[in-house]
Amino acid sequence: MEKEIEEIVNAKKFTLIAGPCVIESEENVMLIARKMKEITDRLGINYYFKASFDKANRTSINSYRGPGIEKGLEILKKVKEELGLRIATDIHEPWQAEKVAEVVDIVQIPAFLCRQTDLLIAAAKTGKLVNVKKAQFLAPWDMKNVIGKLEESGNRKIMLCERGSCFGYNNLVVDMTGLVEMKKFGYPVVFDATHSVQKPGGKGNATGGNREYVEYLAKAAVAVGVEALFMEVHPDPDNALSDGPNMVRLEDMEDLLKKLIRIKEAIA
C-alpha cells in the first residue's frame, strides 16, 4: 500500500480535506487556513487545506469562478510555505494537472468529470494522491472503471469520494450503503458532507443547499467507517461567492469536528 494511502487508512482519527469552495482573495484564504490549522493541530486531525482556483462548472456564466490558475496556485503555495499545510485543489482540463502538481498534494477530480479518461490519466501521471468524486449519476460499483483508468496509468494513490446522487430535479440524496460498496475496492473513501446537501441549480441561476444537514450526514458517514471527510468552510457563508448555502461556518467547525471524533473513537 502506498505510504500516503496507508497514513489515511490507518489514522486513529479521520483525514479532513476542508477549506473555502473557491479562492475569493489571499486574505480570505489565509484567514481560513490559519484557523483550520489551529483547530486540526489541536484535535490531531490529518488535514489538507482545499480551495479551488477556478470553478469551471458554475450554474450561470455570470457567477464568480475564481482568480485563475496562476494567481490561485500562487496563493495556495503561500498557504503551503507559510503554514506548512498540505494542499488539495481540483482540475478541469488535462493540461492543468502537471502545473497544479508543482504545488498540491491532492489532485481532485470533479464529479461531473470523473469519467473523462484524459483528465484521469493526466492526474494519475502526476504521482500525487488523486481524489475522485463519484458522479451524481453513477452507482458506487461503477467506480471500478475510474479506478482502472488510474491504475493502468501507473497510480494507486486513489481516494473515492461520495457527494450524493441525483434524486429527481434539483435534489441529491446519499445512500450510506454506497460508502460500504466503495470501501470494497480497497481504497480510502471520502464523504463530501457539504456538496451532499446541495440543491443543484435550485435557485434558478445558482445552486442552493441546506447546511443544517451537514452535521447529520457527516455523523452517519463516520459511523459507517469512511476514512476521510471533505467539507467546505467559510467565515461568512451567506456572503460567500460560491456554494454559500451548504458551506459550514468557520466558527462552527471545531465543535462539529469534536462530535465526529467521538463517533470515530466509539466505533474503533
Residue, then its C-alpha position, 0 to 999 in steps of 0.5 A: m500500500e502506498k505510504e500516503i494511502e496507508e497514513i489515511v487508512n490507518a489514522k486513529k482519527f479521520t483525514l479532513i480535506a476542508g477549506p473555502c469552495v473557491i479562492e475569493s482573495e489571499e486574505n480570505v484564504m489565509l484567514i481560513a487556513r490559519k484557523m483550520k490549522e489551529i483547530t486540526d493541530r489541536l484535535g490531531i486531525n490529518y488535514y489538507f487545506k482545499a480551495s479551488f482556483d477556478k470553478a469551471n462548472r458554475t450554474s450561470i456564466n455570470s457567477y464568480r469562478g475564481p482568480g485563475i490558475e496562476k494567481g490561485l496556485e500562487i496563493l495556495k503555495k503561500v498557504k503551503e510555505e507559510l503554514g506548512l499545510r498540505i494542499a488539495t485543489d481540483i482540475h478541469e482540463p488535462w493540461q492543468a494537472e502537471k502545473v497544479a502538481e508543482v504545488v498540491d498534494i491532492v489532485q481532485i477530480p470533479a464529479f461531473l468529470c470523473r469519467q473523462t479518461d484524459l483528465l484521469i490519466a493526466a492526474a494519475k501521471t502526476g504521482k500525487l494522491v488523486n481524489v475522485k468524486k463519484a458522479q451524481f449519476l453513477a452507482p458506487w460499483d461503477m467506480k471500478n472503471v475510474i479506478g482502472k483508468l488510474e491504475e493502468s496509468g501507473n497510480r494507486k494513490i486513489m481516494l473515492c469520494e461520495r457527494g450524493s446522487c441525483f434524486g429527481y430535479n434539483n435534489l441529491v440524496v446519499d445512500m450510506t450503503g454506497l460508502v460500504e460498496m466503495k470501501k470494497f475496492g480497497y481504497p480510502v473513501v471520502f464523504d463530501a458532507t457539504h456538496s451532499v446537501q446541495k440543491p443543484g441549480g435550485k435557485g434558478n441561476a445558482t445552486g442552493g443547499n441546506r447546511e443544517y444537514v451537514e452535521y447529520l450526514a457527516k455523523a452517519a458517514v463516520a459511523v459507517g467507517v469512511e476514512a476521510l471527510f471533505m467539507e467546505v468552510h467559510p467565515d461568512p457563508d451567506n456572503a460567500l461567492s460560491d456554494g454559500p448555502n451548504m458551506v459550514r461556518l468557520e466558527d462552527m467547525e471545531d465543535l462539529l469536528k469534536k462530535l465526529i471524533r467521538i463517533k470515530e473513537a466509539i466505533a474503533 
